Amino acid sequence: MNVQYLDLAAVQSSGGLAWLGGLAPLVFIFAIFYFLLIMPQQRKQKKWQAMLESLKTGDKVTTSGGIHGTVVALKDGYVHLRVPPDNLRLEVSRASVVAVDAPEEAATK
């Protein structure tokens, strides 16, 4: 009979590296997700929070509902907007402000 014997050291060393070979693609995929999805979203969130903290009266803003208005007053969680053409005064959540519009004088220069 032809019996083949396996070297015990070769089996143990290859088994020890097998889990590392299976873990490497998962780490690589997580790194790709982090750099392409998570990190840009965190930067965007920080920029938006800084914009909300820097709101002041007189700023022209756009809300998530598409309302364009001028900030008249600021409260803790709310912003009072004056909306043309009838100078209607609205109270909206501060979190609903998505953008501060550039002043028209600076946009034309």
Secondary structure, 3 states (H helix, E strand, C coil): CCCCCCCHHHHHHHHHHHHHHHHHHHHHHHHHHHHHHHHHHHHHHHHHHHHHHCCCCCCEEEECCCCEEEEEEECCCEEEEEECCCCEEEEEEHHHEEEECCCHHHHHC
